[in-house]
Amino acid sequence: MTPPSSAIAIGPERAESSEYFEKRSLKKGAVNWVLLMSLGVAYVISGDFSGWNYGIGNGGWMGMAIAFVVMGAMYLFMVLGIAEMSSAMPTAGAGYGFARRAMGRIGGALTGFSILIEYTICPAAISTFIAAYVHDLGLFADVPSYAIIGFFFIILVGIHIFGVGEALKLILGITVVAMIALLAFVFGMIPHFDAANLFDIAPAVADGTTMLPYGASGILAALPFGIWLFLAIEGVPLAAEESANPKRDMPRGILAAIGVLIVTGTLVLFLCAGGAGAEFAGAAPAPLVDALNAVGENNLALFVNYAGLAGLIASFFSTVFSSSRQAFALSRAGYLPKFLSVTGNRKTPYLALIILGFIGYALAVFVQDGDVLLNMAVFAACVSYAMMNLSHILLRKKEPGMERGFKAPGGIVLTSISLVLSIVAIASTFVVDSFAAGCTLLVLAGLMVYFFLYSSKHLVGNAPEEEFAAMEQAAAELR
C-alpha cells in the first residue's frame, strides 16, 4: 500500500512525497493464498529432513515429542494471532508493523530487527547444509563449499530480483518435490514401525528413565529442536503487499501452512525413530535417508536423498525473500538506510536482496557451521515471537474495535500461552548454545543503538506501518 502524502506525522517523523513511495513499491496482486501456503511450508520444510532429530539425542524420543508439542502449541497459538493482525494491517512490515502499532517505535524497532536478523542468518545456515548435502551426494566433489554456497546465492537472489511472482511459483514447485520426498519416506517407513524403538535409549543421568533417558532437563534441551520443525513460518505476512487479497489470503495461507507442518512434523518424529530406533535417529546426520537405509529401503533412500535437496533449496529461497521484505519495510520507514527500500523495474527491492545476500554469504563462509548459525537465528526468532504475541494481546485490549478480516479463536488466552512459551524458548537457546545466543544478542543490541542514535530521528511518518500507528494515536486523542 502507498499512503497519501497528507498522512499524519507524529513525533520526530516526517512525511515523504508520493515520488518517494513510487520508487519503493512492490508488485500488487502477484501472490494468492496457495502461494502463501507454499511459502509458509517452504520456510520450514528443510527442518523435516535434518536437524530436528538432534532433539532426540538431547532429550530422548519422549523429550523431543514433548518439545514438539510445546513448541507446536507456541507456533499455532502465535500464528492465529499473526493471522488476525495481518488481516487488519496487511503491510510488508508484518511483525514490525504489528509491534509498531501496539508498542510504539521502540517496540517496532526491536521486533523488526529481530525478524531481520533471523531471516538474514537462516539463508546463511541453510546454504552450508546445501553445500554439505551436495558433497554427500558425491556431486562436484572437487568444488569447494564456498563456491557452491556462492553459486546458490547468486542464482536464487537473481531469481528474486527478476520478479516475486516467478520466485514464489518456483518455490511452490520446489516445495512440491520436497513433499513428494517426505511422502516417499512415510510410505517406506510405515511397514517397519515398532513403538518399542521409540524408547531404546538407556537412562543416561541419575534421574533418567527409559521414557526420559536424560531426565527432565532433557526436555528443555530439546525445545530448540522442536522449533526447527516450525522455524520461520511467521514470515508469511511479509508478502502482504504483494498479495491479491491480503485480508482474506493471509489467514488462509498461514493457517493452511501450519496445518501441513504439524502433520509432516508428527510423521517424521514417529516414523524415523519408530523405524530405525531413537538412539540411531538422535545421532543421524541425515535422519530420513539414514533411517531408510537402516531398514533396508535403499532405493527409496536414494530418491529421498536427491529429492531432499529440494527441501533445503525451498527453505533457502523463501528466507531470502523474507529477509529482503523485512529490510524493505524497515528501510522505507527510516529504521534502516533508505536506499535499501528502492525497487527496480520488476518491483523488487534489488538493493536489499543484493546486500543481504552478500551478508548471508559472508556469514556462511566465515562461520562455516550451519548448526551455530541456525541457533543464532532461533534466538532472534524467539525474541520476535515474544514481541508479536505481546502485540496481539495489547491490540486486543487497546483497540477492540479495529477492523479485522479474521479473528483468532481463543483470543488473548492462546497468545498469552504462546508468549510464556516463547520466553521459555529464549532461555532454552542459552542452554543449547550460549555462544550463538550471546552473539545474536550483541547484534540486536547494536541495531538498537543505531536506532536510538540515528534512525529514530529520521523516521518516515507516512510509511504504511507508521501511518497505521499515527491513525490509532489520532483516534485515541479524540476518544
Stockholm file with secondary structure:
# STOCKHOLM 1.0

chainA/1-479         MTPPSSAIAIGPERAESSEYFEKRSLKKGAVNWVLLMSLGVAYVISGDFSGWNYGIGNGGWMGMAIAFVVMGAMYLFMVLGIAEMSSAMPTAGAGYGFARRAMGRIGGALTGFSILIEYTICPAAISTFIAAYVHDLGLFADVPSYAIIGFFFIILVGIHIFGVGEALKLILGITVVAMIALLAFVFGMIPHFDAANLFDIAPAVADGTTMLPYGASGILAALPFGIWLFLAIEGVPLAAEESANPKRDMPRGILAAIGVLIVTGTLVLFLCAGGAGAEFAGAAPAPLVDALNAVGENNLALFVNYAGLAGLIASFFSTVFSSSRQAFALSRAGYLPKFLSVTGNRKTPYLALIILGFIGYALAVFVQDGDVLLNMAVFAACVSYAMMNLSHILLRKKEPGMERGFKAPGGIVLTSISLVLSIVAIASTFVVDSFAAGCTLLVLAGLMVYFFLYSSKHLVGNAPEEEFAAMEQAAAELR
#=GR chainA/1-479 SS CCCCTTCCCCTTCBCCCHHHHHTTCCCTTCBCHHHHHHHHHHHHHHHHHTTTTHHHHHHHHHHHHHHHHHHHHHHHHHHHHHHHHHHHSCCTTTHHHHHHHHHHHHHHHHHHHHHHHHHHHHHHHHHHHHHHHHHHTTSSTTSCHHHHHHHHHHHHHHHHHHCHHHHHHHHHHHHHHHHHHHHHHHHHHGGGCCGGGGGCSCCCSTTCCSSSTTTTHHHHHHHHHHHTTTTTGGGGGGGGGGBSSHHHHHHHHHHHHHHHHHHHHHHHHHHHHHHHCHHHHTTCSSHHHHHHHHTTCHHHHHHHHHHHHHHHHHHHHHHHHHHHHHHHHHHHTTSSCGGGGCCCTTSSCHHHHHHHHHHHHHHHHHHCCHHHHHHHHHHHHHHHHHHHHHHHHHHHHHCTTSCCSSCCTTHHHHHHHHHHHHHHHHHHHHHHHHHHHHHHHHHHHHHHHHHHHTGGGSCBTTSHHHHHHHHHHHHHHHC
#=GC SS_cons         CCCCTTCCCCTTCBCCCHHHHHTTCCCTTCBCHHHHHHHHHHHHHHHHHTTTTHHHHHHHHHHHHHHHHHHHHHHHHHHHHHHHHHHHSCCTTTHHHHHHHHHHHHHHHHHHHHHHHHHHHHHHHHHHHHHHHHHHTTSSTTSCHHHHHHHHHHHHHHHHHHCHHHHHHHHHHHHHHHHHHHHHHHHHHGGGCCGGGGGCSCCCSTTCCSSSTTTTHHHHHHHHHHHTTTTTGGGGGGGGGGBSSHHHHHHHHHHHHHHHHHHHHHHHHHHHHHHHCHHHHTTCSSHHHHHHHHTTCHHHHHHHHHHHHHHHHHHHHHHHHHHHHHHHHHHHTTSSCGGGGCCCTTSSCHHHHHHHHHHHHHHHHHHCCHHHHHHHHHHHHHHHHHHHHHHHHHHHHHCTTSCCSSCCTTHHHHHHHHHHHHHHHHHHHHHHHHHHHHHHHHHHHHHHHHHHHTGGGSCBTTSHHHHHHHHHHHHHHHC
//
